[in-house]
Amino acid sequence: MTEKVQGPASYFPAMEKKYGRPIGEWQQLVREKRAAEPDAKHMALVSWLKSEHGMGHGHANALVAYVLAAD
């Protein structure tokens, strides 16, 4: 029996379907943005995903939370 994915990663299948990119690409975009702007805070990254990539707030928030926690 497989465990159900919880937390921010639970959004990833829907994000891939809705936005048409593999989650790894989205994670890399966030990492590149952080490299370019090391002082960028969580909500600044969320706002960037929303304005530049048309991502919804919940998806952007989950992605940023996941990347920040992983890094």
C-alpha positions in Angstrom: 0.0 0.0 0.0 1.4 3.4 -0.9 1.2 6.4 1.4 -0.8 9.4 0.3 1.5 12.4 -0.5 0.9 15.2 2.0 2.0 18.8 2.4 3.1 21.0 -0.4 4.1 18.1 -2.6 0.4 17.0 -2.8 -0.2 20.0 -5.2 2.5 18.9 -7.7 0.4 16.5 -9.9 -2.2 19.2 -10.4 0.4 21.9 -11.0 2.0 19.8 -13.7 -1.3 19.3 -15.4 -2.5 22.9 -15.1 0.7 24.7 -16.0 2.2 22.1 -18.4 5.7 21.8 -17.0 7.3 19.1 -14.9 7.6 20.1 -11.2 11.4 19.8 -11.5 11.3 22.7 -13.9 9.2 24.8 -11.6 11.6 24.1 -8.7 14.6 25.0 -10.8 12.9 28.3 -11.8 12.5 29.2 -8.1 16.1 28.2 -7.3 17.3 30.4 -10.2 15.2 33.3 -9.0 16.7 32.8 -5.5 20.2 32.7 -6.9 19.5 36.0 -8.8 17.9 37.6 -5.8 19.3 35.9 -2.6 17.4 38.2 -0.3 14.0 37.4 -1.8 11.6 36.2 0.9 8.9 33.6 0.6 6.1 35.9 -0.4 8.2 37.8 -2.9 8.8 34.5 -4.7 5.1 33.6 -4.5 4.2 37.0 -6.0 6.8 36.5 -8.8 5.3 33.1 -9.7 1.8 34.6 -9.8 2.7 37.7 -11.8 5.3 36.3 -14.2 3.9 32.8 -14.7 0.2 33.1 -14.0 0.3 30.6 -11.1 -2.4 30.6 -8.5 -1.6 31.6 -5.0 -2.0 28.1 -3.4 0.2 26.5 -6.1 2.9 29.2 -5.9 2.9 29.1 -2.1 3.2 25.2 -2.0 6.0 25.3 -4.6 8.0 28.0 -2.7 7.5 26.3 0.6 8.7 23.0 -0.7 11.8 24.5 -2.4 12.8 26.5 0.6 12.4 23.6 3.0 14.4 21.3 0.7 17.2 23.8 0.2 
